[in-house]
Amino acid sequence: MGDRPDGKELDRIDNNKGYSSDNCRWVTRKENMNNQERSTKIEIGYIPLNITELAELGAVSQRTMRRRWHQYGNAWKCLFPTTN
């Protein structure tokens, strides 16, 4: 893999496989978080989003978005918790 580039971290392409040069890549923190959350896709309309992407849409932290998701279980309520 060589030396770690600035601002990058090691990421497994397939999280079900081990760390090897053919299954790893250098990515940004955001890319790594998105890869870890592929199983947590939430659909808004027909657009699948993960918690990270949903948090960016709502301009809130991932922690807040996770709390809202566990509380409401509804993507719209996660983004707009004070609406009906």
HELIX and SHEET records of a PDB file:
HELIX    1   1 ARG A   29  GLN A   36  1                                   8    
HELIX    2   2 ILE A   51  GLY A   58  1                                   8    
HELIX    3   3 GLN A   62  TYR A   72  1                                  11    
HELIX    4   4 ALA A   75  LEU A   79  1                                   5    
SHEET    1   A 2 GLU A   9  ARG A  12  0                                        
SHEET    2   A 2 CYS A  24  VAL A  27 -1                                        
SHEET    1   B 2 ILE A  42  ILE A  44  0                                        
SHEET    2   B 2 ILE A  47  LEU A  49 -1                                        
END                                                                             
